[in-house]
Amino acid sequence: MDALELLVNRRSASRLAEPAPEGEQLDNILRAGMRAPDHGTLQPWHFFVIEGQGRERFSQTMEQAARAAGLDEKGIEKARTSPFRAPMIITVVAKCQQHYKVPQWEQMLSAGCAVMAMQMAALAQGFNGIWRTGPLTNSPEVRQAFNCGELDQVVGFLYLGTPQLKASTTVTVPDHTPFVTHF
């Protein structure tokens, strides 16, 4: 699949199973994230690769966060099981800093671009994924688990694996006209 086809036909996949990217495939994904636009060469991101037993630790973190947030039992169970939706999760944290030239919002956008680049790199190699956030993303428990400083933000959890449902070969690209104004 060429780059343009990949970009205009991208679709997230929420039903993911083994295998997950590994070795050179995973390195390609992480390198793609490192190529995100980066004003000031700040590299305002950190990637946490969660797989194997790490998913169990993440599950415990999510359960603690759900309990602390006062969620009902259904919400707690959903939070506890969320790390098992895919064989791998890459958590991306915007490692923001005070900078005279690069505002924090721009640093967060850079980290967001890293997530998109990683998802595209996974797709280009035959994997897929889905970028998720949710109400617990900025909970104290999740922030602590990912070593977030005061200015840092968890920008997303990129769930990765092998798609279980074959994507439709007929993809309707949305009409971009309502979203464009020529200035």
Secondary structure, DSSP 8 states (H G I E B T S, - for coil): --HHHHHHT------EES----HHHHHHHHHHHHTS--GGG----EEEEEETHHHHHHHHHHHHHHHHTT--HHHHHHHHHGGGSSSEEEEEEE-----SSS-HHHHHHHHHHHHHHHHHHHHHTT-EEEEE--TTTT-HHHHHHTT--TT-EEEEEEEEEEESS---S-------GGG----
